[in-house]
């Protein structure tokens, strides 16, 4: 523990005090942005709520003719906006860096592929069944990606699924 504190002090004194996974999220957030904390929280909340509203409004489209295509577009747009909302907390560069960290790169790539394929199936192919399949993949990929930010959450999900299957 003393060595960790000495390393942090050494990095701070040498000007190489980079945020690492051990420092608190609030410290990381505060160091990465020139926006005030309240502005960042408001920006995050507004973007996140707009994203959820887009996804929710897309649900009403399911009752319309060709509603699955509209749902796929709104749902995907909602996920993109919700994902972008975290840029207010961490800053866009740091968020992008964390998204492609070794522990998240597979989940991030799957999320982006699912988003592109959902939009492709809904808008270009106009295939509601395929769009629905990619919406499900997108939901699972976003869940897996989100779990990567919670310590040991992925391990808990794996163990739970393994115990349910066996």
PLY file of the C-alpha trace (Angstrom):
ply
format ascii 1.0
element vertex 166
property float x
property float y
property float z
element edge 165
property int vertex1
property int vertex2
end_header
0.00 0.00 0.00
2.85 2.36 0.80
4.45 1.52 -2.56
1.25 2.49 -4.40
1.13 5.83 -2.60
4.79 6.44 -3.36
4.20 5.60 -7.03
1.32 8.08 -7.17
3.44 10.74 -5.51
6.33 10.02 -7.89
4.02 10.29 -10.93
2.51 13.53 -9.63
5.91 15.09 -9.01
7.25 14.00 -12.41
4.19 15.43 -14.19
3.15 11.97 -15.36
0.07 11.68 -13.15
-2.28 9.79 -15.47
-5.66 8.46 -14.38
-5.62 4.75 -13.73
-8.33 2.26 -12.91
-7.45 2.42 -9.18
-8.26 6.09 -8.72
-11.85 7.01 -8.00
-14.29 7.74 -10.80
-14.97 11.24 -9.46
-11.25 12.05 -9.48
-10.92 10.75 -13.04
-13.95 12.73 -14.17
-12.84 15.95 -12.52
-9.37 15.71 -14.05
-10.60 15.08 -17.60
-12.92 17.99 -18.21
-13.05 21.74 -17.99
-16.82 21.65 -17.51
-18.09 22.05 -13.98
-19.35 18.96 -12.17
-22.96 20.17 -12.25
-22.77 20.93 -15.99
-21.36 17.48 -16.69
-24.08 15.80 -14.62
-26.79 17.84 -16.35
-25.38 17.06 -19.80
-25.15 13.37 -18.96
-28.68 13.27 -17.53
-30.22 15.12 -20.47
-28.46 12.96 -23.08
-29.24 9.75 -21.21
-32.93 10.66 -20.79
-33.21 11.65 -24.47
-31.65 8.31 -25.40
-34.09 6.38 -23.24
-37.00 8.42 -24.60
-35.95 7.61 -28.18
-35.87 3.92 -27.33
-39.21 4.17 -25.52
-40.89 6.16 -28.32
-39.71 3.54 -30.77
-41.78 1.03 -28.84
-44.96 2.86 -29.86
-43.93 2.37 -33.49
-44.38 -1.37 -33.07
-48.13 -0.77 -33.32
-47.83 1.01 -36.67
-47.59 -0.45 -40.16
-43.90 -1.19 -40.81
-43.40 -0.31 -37.16
-40.50 -2.68 -36.55
-38.27 -0.67 -38.88
-39.12 2.59 -37.10
-38.63 0.84 -33.75
-35.20 -0.45 -34.84
-34.09 3.03 -35.88
-35.38 4.76 -32.72
-34.05 2.03 -30.44
-30.61 2.20 -32.05
-30.61 6.00 -31.99
-31.51 5.85 -28.30
-28.60 3.50 -27.60
-26.17 5.75 -29.48
-27.33 8.85 -27.57
-27.22 7.02 -24.23
-23.72 5.75 -25.00
-22.62 9.25 -26.00
-24.00 10.68 -22.75
-21.07 9.22 -20.85
-18.78 11.56 -22.78
-20.07 14.31 -20.50
-18.76 12.43 -17.50
-15.36 11.32 -18.78
-14.77 13.47 -21.82
-14.91 12.07 -25.36
-11.24 11.13 -25.65
-11.08 9.35 -22.30
-14.41 7.61 -22.99
-13.15 6.36 -26.35
-9.92 5.20 -24.73
-11.83 3.28 -22.06
-14.20 1.78 -24.64
-11.27 0.19 -26.44
-9.40 -0.95 -23.33
-8.41 -4.64 -23.55
-11.20 -5.66 -21.16
-13.89 -3.98 -23.29
-12.68 -4.07 -26.87
-14.67 -7.16 -27.88
-17.88 -5.85 -26.29
-17.37 -2.42 -27.87
-16.82 -3.85 -31.34
-19.89 -6.09 -30.95
-21.99 -3.08 -29.93
-20.88 -1.08 -32.97
-21.37 -4.01 -35.35
-24.84 -4.67 -33.92
-25.76 -0.98 -34.28
-24.62 -0.87 -37.89
-26.28 -4.18 -38.75
-29.56 -3.14 -37.07
-29.69 0.03 -39.13
-28.66 -1.84 -42.29
-31.35 -4.50 -41.82
-34.03 -1.93 -40.98
-33.26 0.79 -43.52
-31.54 -0.89 -46.46
-32.82 -4.47 -46.42
-36.19 -3.52 -44.89
-36.21 -6.91 -43.19
-38.03 -6.64 -39.83
-37.09 -10.14 -38.67
-33.39 -9.54 -39.25
-33.65 -6.10 -37.65
-35.27 -7.67 -34.59
-32.49 -10.25 -34.37
-29.88 -7.46 -34.44
-31.84 -5.49 -31.83
-31.59 -8.49 -29.51
-27.85 -8.83 -30.24
-27.47 -5.08 -29.70
-29.22 -5.31 -26.32
-27.06 -8.21 -25.19
-23.88 -6.50 -26.43
-24.79 -3.23 -24.67
-25.51 -5.14 -21.46
-22.18 -6.98 -21.64
-20.39 -3.71 -22.42
-22.09 -1.96 -19.47
-21.22 -4.80 -17.11
-17.53 -4.25 -17.90
-17.65 -1.04 -15.85
-18.85 -2.83 -12.72
-16.08 -4.76 -10.95
-16.63 -8.53 -11.09
-20.07 -8.16 -12.69
-19.15 -10.16 -15.78
-17.74 -12.97 -13.64
-20.94 -13.04 -11.59
-23.08 -13.21 -14.75
-20.89 -15.99 -16.19
-21.10 -18.04 -13.01
-24.85 -17.52 -12.76
-25.39 -18.61 -16.36
-23.10 -21.61 -15.91
-25.02 -22.70 -12.82
-28.34 -22.33 -14.67
-27.14 -24.34 -17.67
-25.49 -27.18 -15.77
0 1
1 2
2 3
3 4
4 5
5 6
6 7
7 8
8 9
9 10
10 11
11 12
12 13
13 14
14 15
15 16
16 17
17 18
18 19
19 20
20 21
21 22
22 23
23 24
24 25
25 26
26 27
27 28
28 29
29 30
30 31
31 32
32 33
33 34
34 35
35 36
36 37
37 38
38 39
39 40
40 41
41 42
42 43
43 44
44 45
45 46
46 47
47 48
48 49
49 50
50 51
51 52
52 53
53 54
54 55
55 56
56 57
57 58
58 59
59 60
60 61
61 62
62 63
63 64
64 65
65 66
66 67
67 68
68 69
69 70
70 71
71 72
72 73
73 74
74 75
75 76
76 77
77 78
78 79
79 80
80 81
81 82
82 83
83 84
84 85
85 86
86 87
87 88
88 89
89 90
90 91
91 92
92 93
93 94
94 95
95 96
96 97
97 98
98 99
99 100
100 101
101 102
102 103
103 104
104 105
105 106
106 107
107 108
108 109
109 110
110 111
111 112
112 113
113 114
114 115
115 116
116 117
117 118
118 119
119 120
120 121
121 122
122 123
123 124
124 125
125 126
126 127
127 128
128 129
129 130
130 131
131 132
132 133
133 134
134 135
135 136
136 137
137 138
138 139
139 140
140 141
141 142
142 143
143 144
144 145
145 146
146 147
147 148
148 149
149 150
150 151
151 152
152 153
153 154
154 155
155 156
156 157
157 158
158 159
159 160
160 161
161 162
162 163
163 164
164 165
